Amino acid sequence: MALPESLRPFFWDCCFEDLDGERDRDFVISRILVSGSWAAIRWVRQNYGDAAIHDWIMRRRGRGLSSRQLRLWELLLGLPEADVAEWLSTPERKLWEGAGGA
């Protein structure tokens, strides 16, 4: 699956033409969830579906997403509240985001 030209700015550091939406699904989801616009996030939701986003977040235990982003996806996708709270309470996340991260 070819990615739309509108996503090119989010992949500034790689050869956009070589990306394949299916083969590079995890990378595309990651990049868009972390730094994409609302329009790009809509594209990911429409093309991969909320189940794929849910699976990506669960497998990564929320890594790569800020506390705010993770809380938003918790609400939108019905992520388990206890899991999200556990992920947000790890010492690594507190160190990375600072004392007031969550």
N, C-alpha and C positions, 0 to 999 in steps of 0.2 A: 504494500500500500504506500503510495507516494504521499508525502506530507504537503499540506497546502503552503503556498508561498508566504502566507500571513504568519506562519510559525518560524520562518527563517531567522528573525532577530533573536530568538531565544536559543539558537544553536550557532551563535557567532563563532564559537571556538572549534567547530568541526566542519567537515565537508557535508553541507546540507544535502547535496545531491546524492550522497552515498547512504543517507539514512533511509531505512525502510520501516514503515509504521508497524508492521507485524514483527519482523525480526528484532527491531530495537524498541519494542513496546515498553519495557521497564524503564529504559533510558528516557524515552519521550514522556512517559507519565511523570517520572521524577523531575525532569527539567521544567515541565509546564506547571506541576503542582507547586514547586519551590519558587519559580520566578516568572510564571506566565501571567498574562493579562486575563481579565474575566472572559474575553472572547476566546482566548486560547484554552482556558479551562472548559468553556462550553464545548469547544471542539473535542477535547479529550473525553468529556462525558458522553457526547453524542456518538463518538466513534469507538470507544472502548467500553463504555458503560460504567455505571457506578460500582458494579460487582468487581470489575478489574481494579478500580481505584481502591476499593475496600480491601481487596486481596493484597495489593501493593503495600498499603499502609500497615496492614496486619503483619505481613512477612518481614517488614523492616522495623516493626515496633515503633513506628512514627519517626524514625531517624531521618534527618534531612529537612523535616518540617519544623517551623518555629512552633512555640507553644500556642500562639494565636491561630496559626494555620491548622494545627492538629485539633484544637477545640472546635474550629469551624467544621472540619470534616467529621468530627465526632457527632455533631448535631445533624449535619446533612446526610450522613450515611448510617447513622445509628451505630457507630462504633461502641464497643463495650466500655462503659464509663470507668469501670475498675481497671481495665487494661490501660486506658489513656492516662488515668491518674498514676498508675505504676510507672509508665514510661516517663511521665513528666517529673517524677520524683527521683529519678536516678541522679547520682552525684555528677555524672558526666554532663548531663543536660543542665543542671544547676550551674556548673562551672562555665559551660559554653554560653548560656544565656544570661548569666548573672543572677544575683539573689532573687530578683523579682520576675523571673522568666515566665512562670505560669500565672 
